[in-house]
Structure formats: structure tokens, C-alpha cells
Amino acid sequence: MKKTKIIEGRACPKCESVENQMNYGFNRSGTQRCKCKNCNRLYTLNPKTRAFSDEIRQAAIKTHYSGVSGCGVGRIFEMNKANVYNWIKKAGK
């Protein structure tokens, strides 16, 4: 059985317990996962946001309006072309 330490700032979001929190590997984005031994809840300490910044959105829209296809914009900015098309739809409203 693993020993658990009380680490400052680590508390279960469900039962709010500070004791019996153990490391439980990493998620796909590379952030630390934890498990509460009291309620068996798995949670991420500091989850990363997956949103693109407004500067990147505006640059992608501007690039698309300059004549590059949505697929081309996706390749340039290393993102899915659906993101570009969705941003264009929202900007048009």
C-alpha cells in the first residue's frame, strides 16, 4: 500500500479531504492526476485549457480571408480546419 503525504493545495473536489490524496499518473496533456482514497474520486490538479487565444483566432480568420483555404489555414496554424470554419461563422453574425 502506498504511503500518502499531505501536500499543500491538494484537496479532493468532492469530499474536500486533504488527507489520503495520492498521485495517480498523468492525463493525455501531461498534467498530474490524483486519487482520493476516501471517496475514490479521480481528479486533475491543474488542468490545461485547450482554447486558442484571440490573437490566433483573428490571425486564422484574416489568413482565410486573404485567400488561403480552411484546410491550408489548419496546416499553417496546426489546428483542425473545423475550428477555422466555426470562427468564421461566429464572426459573420
C-alpha positions in Angstrom: 0.0 0.0 0.0 1.3 3.4 -1.0 2.1 6.0 1.7 0.3 9.3 1.1 1.6 12.7 2.0 -0.3 15.8 2.9 0.6 18.3 0.1 -0.5 21.9 0.4 -3.0 22.9 -2.2 -4.2 19.3 -2.9 -7.7 18.7 -1.8 -10.4 16.4 -3.2 -13.1 18.4 -5.1 -15.8 16.0 -4.0 -15.3 15.4 -0.3 -12.8 18.3 0.3 -10.4 16.0 2.2 -6.8 17.0 2.4 -5.5 13.6 3.7 -5.2 10.4 1.7 -4.6 12.1 -1.7 -2.2 10.0 -3.9 -0.7 10.6 -7.3 -2.4 8.5 -10.0 -0.4 9.1 -13.1 -0.8 11.7 -15.8 -3.5 12.6 -18.3 -3.1 13.0 -22.1 -2.0 16.6 -21.8 0.7 15.8 -19.3 -0.8 17.2 -16.1 -0.8 15.3 -12.8 -3.8 13.1 -11.9 -4.7 12.4 -8.2 -6.9 9.9 -6.5 -8.7 10.5 -3.2 -8.6 7.3 -1.1 -11.6 8.4 1.0 -14.1 8.7 -1.9 -12.2 7.1 -4.8 -12.5 10.2 -6.9 -10.0 10.9 -9.7 -9.2 14.5 -10.5 -6.6 16.7 -12.2 -4.6 19.2 -10.1 -4.1 22.0 -12.6 -5.9 21.2 -15.9 -4.7 22.9 -19.0 -7.1 24.9 -21.1 -7.5 23.8 -24.7 -8.8 27.1 -26.1 -6.9 29.1 -28.7 -6.2 32.7 -27.9 -8.0 35.6 -29.5 -4.8 36.6 -31.4 -4.6 33.2 -33.1 -8.3 33.2 -33.9 -8.1 36.7 -35.6 -4.9 35.7 -37.5 -6.5 32.5 -38.7 -9.6 34.4 -39.9 -7.5 37.0 -41.6 -5.4 34.4 -43.3 -8.6 32.7 -44.6 -10.0 35.9 -46.0 -6.7 36.6 -47.7 -7.3 33.6 -49.9 -6.0 30.5 -48.1 -8.4 27.6 -47.8 -9.6 26.4 -44.5 -7.5 23.3 -44.8 -4.5 25.4 -45.6 -5.1 27.6 -42.6 -5.3 24.5 -40.4 -2.0 23.3 -41.7 -0.3 26.7 -41.1 -1.6 27.1 -37.5 -1.5 23.3 -36.8 -5.2 23.1 -35.9 -8.3 21.5 -37.3 -10.0 23.2 -40.2 -13.4 23.0 -38.4 -12.1 25.5 -35.9 -11.5 28.0 -38.6 -14.9 27.5 -40.2 -16.6 27.8 -36.8 -14.8 31.0 -36.0 -15.7 32.5 -39.5 -19.4 31.6 -38.9 -19.3 33.3 -35.5 -17.5 36.4 -36.8 -20.1 36.8 -39.6 -23.0 37.1 -37.2 
